[in-house]
Amino acid sequence: MFQETIVQINNGAAVAELSDALEKVVAAVRQTGKSGTITLTLKVAPASKGTSNVLLIESQVKTKLPEPERGMTIFYATEDNKLVRNDPRQQMLPLRVVEFDQQPKQLKEVI
């Protein structure tokens, strides 16, 4: 009975919305490796006061997609409350690229 009823809600729009939601949740779960959910809510109410034979059904489909992992970035606060990537209290080392033309020596194998 439920299957026959759900197909008729909003002329099939609820089933189409559930299908789209399922496709989106499956894609997000496959991408993130985390779980997601789909919730179907059916609100059933009498069409008018004092009438119990005529009912209105309202559907709502909600999805909760898994969120991908987000990286974190380290920042340092300056005296004037700005954020910078390098620690302002630490000296900068004068690093540079050193180029050399020397060929590596023959390595010996030790048994």
C-alpha positions as CSV (number, residue, x, y, z in Angstrom):
1,M,0.0,0.0,0.0
2,F,2.8,2.4,0.8
3,Q,4.4,2.0,-2.6
4,E,1.2,2.8,-4.4
5,T,0.5,5.8,-2.2
6,I,4.0,7.3,-2.4
7,V,3.9,7.2,-6.2
8,Q,0.7,9.3,-6.2
9,I,2.0,12.0,-3.8
10,N,2.4,15.2,-5.8
11,N,1.9,13.2,-9.0
12,G,5.1,11.3,-8.5
13,A,7.2,14.4,-7.6
14,A,8.1,13.0,-4.1
15,V,9.4,9.7,-5.7
16,A,11.5,11.7,-8.2
17,E,12.8,13.9,-5.4
18,L,13.8,10.8,-3.4
19,S,15.5,9.3,-6.4
20,D,17.6,12.5,-7.0
21,A,18.4,12.7,-3.3
22,L,19.6,9.1,-3.2
23,E,21.8,9.7,-6.2
24,K,23.4,12.7,-4.6
25,V,23.9,11.0,-1.2
26,V,25.5,7.9,-2.9
27,A,27.9,10.1,-4.9
28,A,28.9,12.1,-1.7
29,V,29.4,8.9,0.3
30,R,31.6,7.4,-2.4
31,Q,33.6,10.5,-2.6
32,T,34.1,11.1,1.1
33,G,33.9,7.6,2.5
34,K,31.5,8.9,5.2
35,S,27.8,8.2,5.7
36,G,24.9,10.4,4.6
37,T,21.2,10.3,5.2
38,I,17.9,10.9,3.4
39,T,14.8,11.7,5.4
40,L,11.3,11.6,4.0
41,T,8.6,13.3,6.1
42,L,5.0,12.9,5.3
43,K,2.6,15.3,7.0
44,V,-0.9,13.9,7.1
45,A,-3.7,16.4,8.0
46,P,-7.5,16.5,7.7
47,A,-8.7,18.5,4.7
48,S,-11.1,20.5,6.9
49,K,-12.2,20.5,10.5
50,G,-14.6,17.8,11.5
51,T,-13.7,15.7,8.4
52,S,-11.7,12.5,8.9
53,N,-12.2,10.9,5.5
54,V,-10.5,13.5,3.3
55,L,-6.8,13.9,4.1
56,L,-4.1,16.1,2.8
57,I,-0.6,14.7,2.5
58,E,2.5,16.9,2.3
59,S,5.9,15.5,1.6
60,Q,9.3,16.8,2.5
61,V,12.7,15.2,1.5
62,K,15.8,16.2,3.3
63,T,19.3,15.1,2.7
64,K,22.4,15.3,4.9
65,L,25.4,14.9,2.7
66,P,28.8,14.0,4.2
67,E,31.3,16.8,4.2
68,P,34.8,16.2,2.9
69,E,37.7,16.5,5.3
70,R,39.0,20.1,5.5
71,G,42.6,20.8,6.1
72,M,43.8,23.2,8.7
73,T,46.4,26.0,8.3
74,I,48.7,27.3,10.9
75,F,48.8,31.1,11.4
76,Y,50.6,33.3,13.9
77,A,49.1,36.4,15.4
78,T,51.2,39.6,15.3
79,E,51.2,42.4,17.9
80,D,48.6,44.3,15.9
81,N,46.3,41.2,15.6
82,K,47.0,40.3,12.0
83,L,47.5,36.7,10.9
84,V,50.8,35.7,9.2
85,R,52.2,32.4,8.1
86,N,55.7,32.8,9.6
87,D,56.3,33.2,13.3
88,P,57.1,36.9,13.7
89,R,59.2,36.1,16.9
90,Q,61.5,33.7,15.1
91,Q,64.4,34.8,12.9
92,M,64.3,34.0,9.2
93,L,67.1,31.7,8.1
94,P,69.0,32.8,4.9
95,L,68.2,29.6,3.1
96,R,69.2,29.3,-0.6
97,V,69.6,26.7,-3.3
98,V,73.1,25.4,-3.7
99,E,74.0,24.0,-7.1
100,F,76.9,21.7,-7.7
101,D,78.3,19.8,-10.7
102,Q,80.0,17.0,-8.7
103,Q,79.0,13.5,-9.8
104,P,78.1,11.1,-7.0
105,K,80.9,8.7,-6.1
106,Q,80.6,4.9,-6.6
107,L,78.7,3.4,-3.8
108,K,79.9,0.2,-2.2
109,E,77.6,-2.6,-1.3
110,V,78.0,-4.0,2.2
111,I,76.9,-7.5,2.9
